[in-house]
Amino acid sequence: MKRLRIMGLMLVAAFCSAQANAEELTGTLKKVKETGTITLGYRDSSIPFSYLDDKHKPIGFAMDICYKIVEAVKKELKLDKITVELEPVTSSTRIPLLANGTIDLECGSTTNNPERLKQVAFAHTHFLTATRFVSKKSSQLNLIDDLRGKSVTATSGTTNIKQLTETNAARNLGINIVPAKDHAEAFLMVETDRVVAFVMDDILLAAFVTGSKDPDAYVISADAFSKPEPCGIMLRRDDPAFKKVVDAATSALYQSAEGPKLYDKWFMQKIPPKGLNLNVPMGAELSHEFVKPSDSSDPDAYRVM
């Protein structure tokens, strides 16, 4: 009888402990546990981070990272299965849709900066990019000052259009800024001569040039609007339990042999659907970041001494 009583007490204790652990879940982890679903926000033209293939399926470097995070969440919650829902986002909608719970992770090329950190949190940095402009070689535009008095585009809701606006005012350049709804529309404006230049992250500009009808017709400026800035997967603020899982998953990925291989897959090899090769080797700064992952928003934190 005494043994049965002890076993009964142990079962009650185990049940209460399991119940307490379930009740302790908060934020995104609680939401995923209760619904069995996690929603990823994707971009349709942020090559090679997040874009649509020929079957309109979201693919890319950031998408692969997000799927690794999903696996880590499934393991953390001890779930047999998590349903992944995919939600398209734009530069303008990505933060509102994250904040209101429509998406749980934003898988793209979003730059991590102090202003955005007031609204969202970021996973460890997966890329470093600088804001530059692309133009046609025939326009002979090399410097930011060469854009004086001309029509220039940038995508609405991005850090890039903010930097363009601030530089325009600070240097009194008189640039006519024409906002675009997305990156594809912005590049098309340059292609069709509606504007002389498109201001954006240099890696995204490289992707559009490589995929254009005549890559040799374009040039990306050496002159930059910014220092190299960190890009990361976005998640909701004030959700430390979820961020802990996200950070552990990204650290494990970047520090393993799989991290550099994943980079190589998207930046140094032919990628679908057109078989483009961006041929962008991993820089020393990002190599260092993969060894010692960081979610810092300070560009200077990524300097390699």
Secondary structure, DSSP 8 states (H G I E B T S, - for coil): -HHHHHHHHHHHHHHHHHHHHHHH--HHHHHHHHHSEEEEEE-SEETTTEEE-TTS-EESHHHHHHHHHHHHHHHHTT-S--EEEEEE--TTTHHHHHHTTS-SEEES--B--TTGGGTEEE-S--EEE-EEEEEEGGG---SGGGGTTSEEEEETTSHHHHHHHHHHHHHT---EEEEESSHHHHHHHHHTTSSSEEEEEHHHHHHHHHTSS-GGGEEE-SS-SSS-EEE--EEESS-HHHHHHHHHHHHHHHHSTHHHHHHHHHHSS-BTTTTB-------HHHHHHHHS------GGGG---
